[in-house]
Amino acid sequence: ISICRDLPNIEVITFSVNGISDLEPLNQCQNLSELYLRKNNIASLNELFYLKNLPRLRVLWLSENPCCGSDPHRYRMTVLRNLPSLQKLDNQAVTEEELSQALIDGEEITAPPARRSVENGCPESTESSAAESTTETESELLNFSLEETNKIREELGMKPVPRDKFSSFSPRETDCNRKKRNNVLNAILLLMKELDAEGLEIVQQTVGRRLQALRKKELQEE
């Protein structure tokens, strides 16, 4: 997610199911209008502090994060009190009545969360994070990663990767490594949107050479 510091003009960001815990890199994305963060590791609603100064943010999907807590009303009211320009929260339209109620029931966030001692995208193991690492979540991570990979390959004029081949790339990699790979894929997609035709051609040539080298290495190993 740190790549967002270099993309101030990005308008739509999708980082769902990605192990993200820190939203600080987003505070410079002044043109951001839609942000999708479902099923991450955002522990505190104080992370909203970094979104309060984004003037164009209209859509936020934050559900299924630890920060949502056990009281959905308090959660929604707190988000809307701090981000009153939202038109849709968690795929549900925001009403004028909710915005008025949020001033009463919501908690105002005036400071960022305490700085963490672990890197974003690879948090320390806890009971809650272990409980969330279910078969369903693992499957979603794989599907998400495969989808993003094939988007890149499509933009480069390459054939999509079959699911069975994709799942065999790294069967023994750790959760942390898989999440880091997802973050890299997202970063590549975001950067590619900033490239012109000449830049995309350079990327295509580089990817082609890289694939040839990998295939040559696979043949040698066989």
Phi, psi and omega in degrees: 000342180298339179299337182296338177298334182261009182232065184295341183262003181297140184251329182228129179232129177240110179233033181294147177053061188221006177072019183281138179232347187232125182258005183305321181298346182275348188291353178257000182274075188293342180261004184295126180244334180226132183223120183245113186231027183299141176056061172239199182246035181285110190272333187231139175292348175298343175297340177297341178307324182282350180256350188295335183255024176262101190293338186255003182292119183238337183232127178224130175239107187238001186297161179063032169248153179304329182294343181291334175065196184259357181245093184299328180293312179298318178301310183294320180295322180292318178298314183289330177294324183269339179231067185291351179274356180296139174257339179213130177235123181054046177064021177234129183298143179268133181255161178296324178298319179295319181296323178291317180293329181297331178294338181263312188267341183276155178262128179281133180258119185245357182213153178287164178290163177297142181294139183268160180262000179243156182284146178296136178094352178214066184288161177294152181288133175225170179298320183293316181292326178293321180294329182282344182278065182269172178300323180297316180294318179300319180295319179296320179299317180295314179298318180297314181296318179297317180298314181295320179299316182289333174296317179297313182297324179295317180294335179268005179075026182253160179286148178293155178272127176296150182300319183295325178287323181295318183292344181267000181299314185210071187295340184250010182289153181283164177303319182299315180296322179294319179294322178296321179297319177300319179295321178296317179299317178297319180298319179298315180298317180297316181293324182296331178292341180271352185271149173267187183299318180298318179296319180295325178296322178296317178298317181299317179295319180295316179297319179300315179295321180295318179295320179298319180295319180293320179294322178296320179294320178297318179296320179295322180291328178289000000 
